[in-house]
Amino acid sequence: MHPADTLTSAARALTAHPIRTWLTLAAMAFATAAVVLLSALGEGARRYVLDEYTQLGTHLLIIVPGRNETTGGAPPLFGETPRDLTLADAMLVSVSQRTAEVGLLKALGARQRDVMGLFLTEALLLAAAGTAAGLILAYLGVWLLNARFPAFQLVVPLWAPLAAAMVSVGAGLLFGLLPARRAARLDPVQALGARI
């Protein structure tokens, strides 16, 4: 398959399953936005505290008393904890929804690396779009919070959006790899005969 065909096919697969696509995009966007917003909040708090202590002068004595602290979570209600739907789960659903398509591609001569490339391209498109949406959401949140609380300015450190983007795209590719390998190993005859 040519790279342009792979990209077009991956984009069509994303538009063919809008709910899965939007849920995955939302998850990636919120995760990216959370990293950037929390980093901005931490940096803003650090600068605020430093500024407040600087105003106090150099004659300052700080006493921190000892404390005992316990932490814990709520016990599971039904004997087990709920399982989250992950990006890997969403990508595995993508393979099961497209079994016949993969079978047809392989029957027409697509190699394993072509099928893997198709699913990894889909994962990369989802991750990149989710990251971009998350960064837009994060910077919008920083702007709104700075406008609402002018005395406490949030500052996005340079590393935060870079790290969030690298982790998000890396996670998208990593969790797209297993479904891509599974799809590439499908037998064309069995995949074409599958009724899903």
SULQUI-V646571 format. One line per field, one symbol per residue. ss: DSSP state (~ for helix, > for strand, _ for the rest). A space follows every 10 residues. Layout:
# SULQUI-V646571
ss = ???
This chain:
# SULQUI-V646571
ss = __~~~~~~~~ ~~~~~~_~~~ ~~~~~~~~~~ ~~~~~~~~~~ ~~~~~~~~~~ ~~~~~~____ __________ __________ ______~~~~ ~~~~~~~_~~ ~~~~~~~___ _~~~~~~~~~ ~~~~~~~~~~ ~~~~~~~~~~ ~~~~~~~~__ _______~~~ ~~~~~~~~~~ ~~~~~~~~~~ ~~~~___~~~ ~~~___
